[in-house]
């Protein structure tokens, strides 16, 4: 599988152009010629308790954008347009919208401004959002019209039925921050879709009563050799990517879009996830 390589030299934003410092080359901020837009991974999650009125609900999950040096505004805008072209009912950002710098918030706002969906756009914070600053990260998502669900939730209504969408803060949130799973437990009578950046929070999400949990964080390993069973994410979690079913509940882990400290993906191409929820026997396909 072809590796997806992002720019590796320090970049600065000036007059809409990215200067590759030290290379003597100026290039517009765009997808590299050998880098395509993230693939769309379509998955169906079936749950017997999903209200019939919400069966067929289409959720676009955007995970781990890491807006910043390797994900400038022009790339972000292309992701925004690709997501909206899918015509999802709602859009969920599952953390790490920013990479780690204050300027990354500006990149994110310029690239994602105007994103919308019929039932709304919602988001939580990830560990890298906390590196950039949780107040800044929250302000950035609000600036583009994303409703923050940081230890909070919202009840969605459709044809008289109710559906609870909840979100928790990152597991590694600093003093005064961190996850409060009571945001889910306070709505025990409603079907709950929960946003939790790190998949290791699934145990707490299950205990709180989340029926389906969406996570990211792992990048699917970012560097992996699937044929040999090598995946860097195995060092920190048993939940690498895709769906997991346990005790009547579902976890779905996105491979995400951006990159972390190492500006390289190998064996794990970036993805946008289009998740269709169905009422039926517990299953994922």
Number of C-alpha atoms within 10 A of each C-alpha: 8 11 14 17 16 19 14 12 14 13 18 15 16 8 6 11 15 19 19 18 12 9 9 7 9 11 10 13 18 17 18 15 6 10 14 11 16 17 13 15 16 14 17 17 21 21 22 14 16 21 16 14 16 19 15 16 16 21 21 25 27 27 31 30 25 27 29 25 23 25 25 24 25 20 21 26 21 17 21 18 14 16 22 17 9 13 16 21 18 18 25 25 29 32 30 31 29 33 30 23 16 16 15 25 27 17 24 28 21 18 23 25 19 14 17 21 18 10 15 16 21 27 29 29 31 31 25 24 28 25 17 19 18 19 10 16 29 22 15 24 25 16 18 18 17 24 19 24 24 23 22 18 23 14 14 14 13 12 8 7 13 18 20 19 24 29 31 30 27 27 19 14 18 13 6 5 16 18 19 19 24 16 20 28 18 12 18 12 11 21 21 25 23 29 36 34 32 23 25 16 18 24 12 14 27 22 11 19 22 28 22 26 26 26 31 30 27 25 26 26 22 24 19 17 14 10 7 7 9 13 17 17 19 14 9 11 12 10 21 24 22 19 19 16 13 10 8 14 18 23 29 25 27 29 27 30 26 28 22 19 8 11 16 19 23 16 19 23 24 27 24 22 26 21 20 21 20 24 19 14 12 17 18 19 10
